[in-house]
Amino acid sequence: LTKNVPMFVCTMAYPTVPCPLHVFEPRYRLMIRRCMETGTKQFGMCISDSQNGFADYGCMLQIRNVHFLPDGRSVVDTIGGKRFRVLRRGMKDGYCTADIEYLEDVKV
């Protein structure tokens, strides 16, 4: 998954670290539903950036579980995966997307 990756612009995420989310905005509710329906069960997380919309670097989040509430909100249990660099920014149905490349850690 490197093209048109859905981006959740919110907070900082790190590899292997759990990141529980309370999703209530309609655009992100749609994004999470699509991630589950397509089977990718992952999306990118970046912090906000006033000039570009979101940061140049972020972390993929793997969805472990989603609890959908009756009013449309959801509680999403995610864990950090690979780190990435943003190559190109886009937009789809109100939420941000990006073309990315994964970062490789230097082996010790």
N, C-alpha and C positions, 0 to 999 in steps of 0.2 A: 504494500500500500504506500505509494509515493506520489500519486497524481490525484488532485482534487480531494485531498484529505480534509475531512471536517475539522474545524478548529473551535475549541471552547476557549474563549478569551476570558480569563478569570484570575487564576492564581498560579503559583509556581508548583510544578510537579517534578518528582525525582524518580529515577529508576529504582525499582523494588519497593518503593514506599507507597502504602495505601493512601488513596485520595477519595474520601467519601464526598459525594456531591448531592445537593438538594436542587433539583432542576424544576424551575417554575416558569421561566420565560418561554413563550410560545415557540420562538425560533429554536431554542435548545431542546425543547420537548420533541419537536419535529426531528432534529438532528439525532437525538438518542434513539427515537423510534426507528429511523432509517438505519442506524448502525446495527441495531438488533435484527431488523428484517433482512438486511443484505448479508448478515452472517459475519461481517468483519469484526464486530464487537470491539472496535477500537476507534479512537479519535485523538487528535493532537490537543495539547494544553499549552497555552502561551499566556504570558502576562500582557496587559494592555500597554500600548505605546502610542503617545499622542500624535506622532508624526506618521507612522505607518499603519496604525490600527492595532497591530500586535507585534510582539518582539520577533527578532530574527532567529531566535533559538527557542526550542521547547522540548517537550517530552511526550511521547505517545502514552496514552492510557488504555489499558486493557479492561474491558467491562467484565467483572466477575459475576455480578448479580444486579438486577433492576427490580425495584418494588414500585409498581404503578399505583398511585393513590386515586380514589374515585373522582376527584376534581381535576385530574389530568396531570398533576404534579408527579414527580417521581424522586425516589431516593436511589442513587446509583452508587454501587460499590465498585470502585476501580482501583487498579494498582499500576504504578509507573512502569513503562517498558523502555524502549530505546529513545535516546536523545536524537534530535534532528536539527537541521538548519533549513530555514525557509528560502526557497529559490524564487517562487512566484506566488503572489497573493490573488485571491479571487473572492467571489461571493455567490452563494446559492440559497435562494429562498429566505434571505434575511440573516443567515449565519455565514461566518467567514470560512473560506477554504484555502488550501495552499498546496503547491507542488513542493515536495521536500526531498532532502537527501539525509540519510542516516549518518550519524557520527560514529567513528570507530575509536574505541579507547586504545591507548597505547598499552601494549602488553608489558607487564612488569616481569 
